């Protein structure tokens, strides 16, 4: 239900008055306010940096299949008949759901296209790559899947003409599990630091309330409500939280520059492109909202405790 025009005008005037009062308090003690923001930013920067790194790494695991695969490489001297026989045997296995044959010619063409070694590969007298098969095993229960995969890989290693059998994608699952564990650890760390941030804002606002206690008593004598008294301190705590969150975001973004420079050499060795980027617009707004909310909670607890004892 919408507010009546007169009531809405009064409500807006009260909030404007609270904002003006908050601004005046900041001007009276700017150094203390800035130091409090820096203290809060130091608490926020670690989880912000952690979530930034995780959000940058998460798409990498999504681009790579997490389903377990087995790569089977034939010997270089394997005959075409052996390759065809191996393909027929693979397709007849009920343990496999998909079999993909990668001819050595196709593998060489892909290697030339995806790397800067085309000149070196063209200078070779013959194709050094073997024929290969990529097979998709059938999934079993989590407890027995690993054992069945290893048993299947061991069986394939004994086939004639097979040079090497490799279990793929297990490392991707491990990376995904590590990222999940890191997210949980960061959530726990962020929760602890959030409590610390609330405590910092609580003590900061408590000091502001004590400095303004005479003013508060006068306001009460002339009929000011508790909501009216709380409002400037709510804005003050929220401003501290938002500015601290913005500072933590800025410090993290600044640290990504040297990190990307150090990472560039490693990425070039793998002929890939990757850079850490700051949190996007939606994530940044969510961060500022959370930080502002922590400041709001700390201020509310502090002012509420003071008013309840008076």
TADA-V629383 format. One record per residue. N is the residue number from 1. RES is the residue in three letters. SS is DSSP state (hx for helix, st for strand, lp for the rest). PHI is phi in radians with two decimals (NA if undefined). Layout:
# TADA-V629383
n->N res->RES ss->SS phi->PHI
n->N res->RES ss->SS phi->PHI
This chain:
# TADA-V629383
n->1 res->UNK ss->lp phi->NA
n->2 res->UNK ss->lp phi->-1.29
n->3 res->UNK ss->lp phi->-1.32
n->4 res->UNK ss->lp phi->-1.07
n->5 res->UNK ss->hx phi->-0.94
n->6 res->UNK ss->hx phi->-1.14
n->7 res->UNK ss->hx phi->-1.13
n->8 res->UNK ss->hx phi->-1.10
n->9 res->UNK ss->hx phi->-1.10
n->10 res->UNK ss->hx phi->-1.12
n->11 res->UNK ss->hx phi->-1.09
n->12 res->UNK ss->hx phi->-1.14
n->13 res->UNK ss->hx phi->-1.14
n->14 res->UNK ss->hx phi->-1.14
n->15 res->UNK ss->hx phi->-1.22
n->16 res->UNK ss->hx phi->-1.13
n->17 res->UNK ss->hx phi->-1.11
n->18 res->UNK ss->hx phi->-1.15
n->19 res->UNK ss->hx phi->-1.12
n->20 res->UNK ss->hx phi->-1.09
n->21 res->UNK ss->hx phi->-1.10
n->22 res->UNK ss->hx phi->-1.08
n->23 res->UNK ss->hx phi->-1.07
n->24 res->UNK ss->hx phi->-1.15
n->25 res->UNK ss->hx phi->-1.14
n->26 res->UNK ss->hx phi->-1.12
n->27 res->UNK ss->hx phi->-1.19
n->28 res->UNK ss->hx phi->-1.25
n->29 res->UNK ss->lp phi->-2.37
n->30 res->UNK ss->hx phi->-1.17
n->31 res->UNK ss->hx phi->-1.12
n->32 res->UNK ss->hx phi->-1.08
n->33 res->UNK ss->hx phi->-1.12
n->34 res->UNK ss->hx phi->-1.12
n->35 res->UNK ss->hx phi->-1.12
n->36 res->UNK ss->hx phi->-1.14
n->37 res->UNK ss->hx phi->-1.09
n->38 res->UNK ss->hx phi->-1.15
n->39 res->UNK ss->hx phi->-1.10
n->40 res->UNK ss->hx phi->-1.13
n->41 res->UNK ss->hx phi->-1.09
n->42 res->UNK ss->hx phi->-1.14
n->43 res->UNK ss->hx phi->-1.35
n->44 res->UNK ss->hx phi->-1.46
n->45 res->UNK ss->hx phi->-1.16
n->46 res->UNK ss->hx phi->-1.16
n->47 res->UNK ss->hx phi->-1.12
n->48 res->UNK ss->hx phi->-1.11
n->49 res->UNK ss->hx phi->-1.12
n->50 res->UNK ss->hx phi->-1.10
n->51 res->UNK ss->hx phi->-1.16
n->52 res->UNK ss->hx phi->-1.12
n->53 res->UNK ss->hx phi->-1.11
n->54 res->UNK ss->hx phi->-1.13
n->55 res->UNK ss->hx phi->-1.14
n->56 res->UNK ss->hx phi->-1.36
n->57 res->UNK ss->hx phi->-1.44
n->58 res->UNK ss->hx phi->-1.00
n->59 res->UNK ss->hx phi->-1.09
n->60 res->UNK ss->hx phi->-1.12
n->61 res->UNK ss->hx phi->-1.24
n->62 res->UNK ss->hx phi->-1.28
n->63 res->UNK ss->hx phi->-1.36
n->64 res->UNK ss->lp phi->-1.93
n->65 res->UNK ss->lp phi->-1.09
n->66 res->UNK ss->lp phi->-1.76
n->67 res->UNK ss->lp phi->-1.29
n->68 res->UNK ss->lp phi->-1.13
n->69 res->UNK ss->st phi->-2.25
n->70 res->UNK ss->st phi->-2.15
n->71 res->UNK ss->st phi->-1.76
n->72 res->UNK ss->st phi->-2.02
n->73 res->UNK ss->st phi->-1.93
n->74 res->UNK ss->st phi->-1.43
n->75 res->UNK ss->lp phi->-1.22
n->76 res->UNK ss->lp phi->-1.10
n->77 res->UNK ss->lp phi->-1.65
n->78 res->UNK ss->lp phi->-1.15
n->79 res->UNK ss->lp phi->-1.35
n->80 res->UNK ss->hx phi->-1.11
n->81 res->UNK ss->hx phi->-1.14
n->82 res->UNK ss->hx phi->-1.13
n->83 res->UNK ss->hx phi->-1.10
n->84 res->UNK ss->hx phi->-1.15
n->85 res->UNK ss->hx phi->-1.13
n->86 res->UNK ss->hx phi->-1.10
n->87 res->UNK ss->hx phi->-1.11
n->88 res->UNK ss->hx phi->-1.12
n->89 res->UNK ss->hx phi->-1.14
n->90 res->UNK ss->hx phi->-1.12
n->91 res->UNK ss->hx phi->-1.24
n->92 res->UNK ss->hx phi->-1.51
n->93 res->UNK ss->lp phi->-1.36
n->94 res->UNK ss->lp phi->-1.28
n->95 res->UNK ss->lp phi->-1.30
n->96 res->UNK ss->st phi->-1.87
n->97 res->UNK ss->st phi->-1.81
n->98 res->UNK ss->st phi->-2.70
n->99 res->UNK ss->st phi->-2.27
n->100 res->UNK ss->st phi->-2.10
n->101 res->UNK ss->st phi->-1.60
n->102 res->UNK ss->st phi->-2.04
n->103 res->UNK ss->lp phi->-1.09
n->104 res->UNK ss->hx phi->-1.09
n->105 res->UNK ss->hx phi->-1.13
n->106 res->UNK ss->hx phi->-1.16
n->107 res->UNK ss->hx phi->-1.09
n->108 res->UNK ss->hx phi->-1.16
n->109 res->UNK ss->hx phi->-1.10
n->110 res->UNK ss->hx phi->-1.16
n->111 res->UNK ss->hx phi->-1.14
n->112 res->UNK ss->hx phi->-1.14
n->113 res->UNK ss->hx phi->-1.33
n->114 res->UNK ss->hx phi->-1.74
n->115 res->UNK ss->lp phi->-2.41
n->116 res->UNK ss->lp phi->-1.72
n->117 res->UNK ss->lp phi->-1.85
n->118 res->UNK ss->hx phi->-1.03
n->119 res->UNK ss->hx phi->-1.11
n->120 res->UNK ss->hx phi->-1.15
n->121 res->UNK ss->hx phi->-1.16
n->122 res->UNK ss->hx phi->-1.17
n->123 res->UNK ss->hx phi->-1.39
n->124 res->UNK ss->lp phi->-1.24
n->125 res->UNK ss->lp phi->-1.20
n->126 res->UNK ss->lp phi->-2.62
n->127 res->UNK ss->lp phi->-1.30
n->128 res->UNK ss->lp phi->-1.44
n->129 res->UNK ss->lp phi->-1.56
n->130 res->UNK ss->lp phi->-1.59
n->131 res->UNK ss->lp phi->-1.17
n->132 res->UNK ss->st phi->-2.50
n->133 res->UNK ss->st phi->-2.26
n->134 res->UNK ss->st phi->-1.99
n->135 res->UNK ss->st phi->-2.06
n->136 res->UNK ss->st phi->-1.90
n->137 res->UNK ss->st phi->-1.29
n->138 res->UNK ss->lp phi->-1.28
n->139 res->UNK ss->lp phi->-1.39
n->140 res->UNK ss->lp phi->-2.11
n->141 res->UNK ss->lp phi->-1.07
n->142 res->UNK ss->hx phi->-0.96
n->143 res->UNK ss->hx phi->-1.23
n->144 res->UNK ss->hx phi->-1.86
n->145 res->UNK ss->hx phi->-1.11
n->146 res->UNK ss->hx phi->-1.09
n->147 res->UNK ss->hx phi->-1.14
n->148 res->UNK ss->hx phi->-1.15
n->149 res->UNK ss->hx phi->-1.09
n->150 res->UNK ss->hx phi->-1.16
n->151 res->UNK ss->hx phi->-1.15
n->152 res->UNK ss->hx phi->-1.13
n->153 res->UNK ss->hx phi->-1.08
n->154 res->UNK ss->hx phi->-1.15
n->155 res->UNK ss->hx phi->-1.12
n->156 res->UNK ss->hx phi->-1.13
n->157 res->UNK ss->hx phi->-1.13
n->158 res->UNK ss->lp phi->-1.52
n->159 res->UNK ss->lp phi->-1.28
n->160 res->UNK ss->lp phi->-1.17
n->161 res->UNK ss->lp phi->1.51
n->162 res->UNK ss->st phi->-1.56
n->163 res->UNK ss->st phi->-1.63
n->164 res->UNK ss->st phi->-2.66
n->165 res->UNK ss->st phi->-2.23
n->166 res->UNK ss->st phi->-2.27
n->167 res->UNK ss->st phi->-1.42
n->168 res->UNK ss->st phi->-1.82
n->169 res->UNK ss->lp phi->1.28
n->170 res->UNK ss->hx phi->-1.15
n->171 res->UNK ss->hx phi->-1.18
n->172 res->UNK ss->hx phi->-1.16
n->173 res->UNK ss->hx phi->-1.11
n->174 res->UNK ss->hx phi->-1.13
n->175 res->UNK ss->hx phi->-1.10
n->176 res->UNK ss->hx phi->-1.09
n->177 res->UNK ss->hx phi->-1.15
n->178 res->UNK ss->hx phi->-1.14
n->179 res->UNK ss->hx phi->-1.11
n->180 res->UNK ss->hx phi->-1.12
n->181 res->UNK ss->hx phi->-1.11
n->182 res->UNK ss->hx phi->-1.12
n->183 res->UNK ss->hx phi->-1.09
n->184 res->UNK ss->hx phi->-1.11
n->185 res->UNK ss->hx phi->-1.11
n->186 res->UNK ss->hx phi->-1.20
n->187 res->UNK ss->hx phi->-1.09
n->188 res->UNK ss->hx phi->-1.11
n->189 res->UNK ss->hx phi->-1.12
n->190 res->UNK ss->hx phi->-1.11
n->191 res->UNK ss->hx phi->-1.13
n->192 res->UNK ss->hx phi->-1.13
n->193 res->UNK ss->hx phi->-1.21
n->194 res->UNK ss->hx phi->-1.14
n->195 res->UNK ss->hx phi->-1.11
n->196 res->UNK ss->hx phi->-1.13
n->197 res->UNK ss->hx phi->-1.12
n->198 res->UNK ss->hx phi->-1.07
n->199 res->UNK ss->hx phi->-1.14
n->200 res->UNK ss->hx phi->-1.11
n->201 res->UNK ss->hx phi->-1.12
n->202 res->UNK ss->hx phi->-0.99
n->203 res->UNK ss->hx phi->-1.20
n->204 res->UNK ss->hx phi->-1.12
n->205 res->UNK ss->hx phi->-1.20
n->206 res->UNK ss->hx phi->-1.06
n->207 res->UNK ss->hx phi->-1.12
n->208 res->UNK ss->hx phi->-1.11
n->209 res->UNK ss->hx phi->-1.15
n->210 res->UNK ss->hx phi->-1.13
n->211 res->UNK ss->hx phi->-1.18
n->212 res->UNK ss->lp phi->-1.82
n->213 res->UNK ss->hx phi->-1.11
n->214 res->UNK ss->hx phi->-1.12
n->215 res->UNK ss->hx phi->-1.09
n->216 res->UNK ss->hx phi->-1.15
n->217 res->UNK ss->hx phi->-1.11
n->218 res->UNK ss->hx phi->-1.12
n->219 res->UNK ss->hx phi->-1.06
n->220 res->UNK ss->hx phi->-1.16
n->221 res->UNK ss->hx phi->-1.13
n->222 res->UNK ss->lp phi->-1.64
n->223 res->UNK ss->lp phi->1.71
n->224 res->UNK ss->lp phi->-1.19
n->225 res->UNK ss->lp phi->-1.41
n->226 res->UNK ss->hx phi->-1.08
n->227 res->UNK ss->hx phi->-1.08
n->228 res->UNK ss->hx phi->-1.13
n->229 res->UNK ss->hx phi->-1.23
n->230 res->UNK ss->hx phi->-1.21
n->231 res->UNK ss->hx phi->-0.95
n->232 res->UNK ss->hx phi->-1.08
n->233 res->UNK ss->hx phi->-1.27
n->234 res->UNK ss->hx phi->-1.05
n->235 res->UNK ss->hx phi->-1.10
n->236 res->UNK ss->hx phi->-1.12
n->237 res->UNK ss->hx phi->-1.11
n->238 res->UNK ss->hx phi->-1.14
n->239 res->UNK ss->hx phi->-1.09
n->240 res->UNK ss->hx phi->-1.07
n->241 res->UNK ss->hx phi->-1.11
n->242 res->UNK ss->hx phi->-1.14
n->243 res->UNK ss->hx phi->-1.14
n->244 res->UNK ss->hx phi->-1.17
n->245 res->UNK ss->hx phi->-1.10
n->246 res->UNK ss->hx phi->-1.12
n->247 res->UNK ss->hx phi->-1.15
n->248 res->UNK ss->hx phi->-1.11
n->249 res->UNK ss->hx phi->-1.10
n->250 res->UNK ss->hx phi->-1.12
n->251 res->UNK ss->hx phi->-1.12
n->252 res->UNK ss->hx phi->-1.13
n->253 res->UNK ss->hx phi->-1.08
n->254 res->UNK ss->hx phi->-1.16
n->255 res->UNK ss->hx phi->-1.27
n->256 res->UNK ss->hx phi->-1.23
n->257 res->UNK ss->hx phi->-1.06
n->258 res->UNK ss->hx phi->-1.06
n->259 res->UNK ss->hx phi->-1.13
n->260 res->UNK ss->hx phi->-1.16
n->261 res->UNK ss->hx phi->-1.12
n->262 res->UNK ss->hx phi->-1.22
n->263 res->UNK ss->hx phi->-1.40
n->264 res->UNK ss->hx phi->-1.03
n->265 res->UNK ss->hx phi->-1.09
n->266 res->UNK ss->hx phi->-1.13
n->267 res->UNK ss->hx phi->-1.15
n->268 res->UNK ss->hx phi->-1.11
n->269 res->UNK ss->hx phi->-1.12
n->270 res->UNK ss->lp phi->-1.74
n->271 res->UNK ss->lp phi->0.92
n->272 res->UNK ss->lp phi->-2.20
n->273 res->UNK ss->lp phi->-2.24
n->274 res->UNK ss->lp phi->-2.76
n->275 res->UNK ss->lp phi->-2.52
n->276 res->UNK ss->lp phi->-1.33
n->277 res->UNK ss->lp phi->-2.13
n->278 res->UNK ss->lp phi->-1.11
n->279 res->UNK ss->lp phi->-1.02
n->280 res->UNK ss->lp phi->-1.26
n->281 res->UNK ss->hx phi->-1.07
n->282 res->UNK ss->hx phi->-1.14
n->283 res->UNK ss->hx phi->-1.11
n->284 res->UNK ss->hx phi->-1.16
n->285 res->UNK ss->hx phi->-1.09
n->286 res->UNK ss->hx phi->-1.11
n->287 res->UNK ss->hx phi->-1.07
n->288 res->UNK ss->hx phi->-1.12
n->289 res->UNK ss->hx phi->-1.13
n->290 res->UNK ss->hx phi->-1.14
n->291 res->UNK ss->hx phi->-1.13
n->292 res->UNK ss->hx phi->-1.10
n->293 res->UNK ss->hx phi->-1.12
n->294 res->UNK ss->hx phi->-1.12
n->295 res->UNK ss->hx phi->-1.10
n->296 res->UNK ss->hx phi->-1.08
n->297 res->UNK ss->hx phi->-1.12
n->298 res->UNK ss->hx phi->-1.05
n->299 res->UNK ss->hx phi->-1.16
n->300 res->UNK ss->hx phi->-1.09
n->301 res->UNK ss->hx phi->-1.14
n->302 res->UNK ss->hx phi->-1.18
n->303 res->UNK ss->hx phi->-1.17
n->304 res->UNK ss->hx phi->-1.06
n->305 res->UNK ss->hx phi->-1.13
n->306 res->UNK ss->hx phi->-1.17
n->307 res->UNK ss->hx phi->-1.19
n->308 res->UNK ss->hx phi->-1.23
n->309 res->UNK ss->lp phi->-1.67
n->310 res->UNK ss->lp phi->-1.92
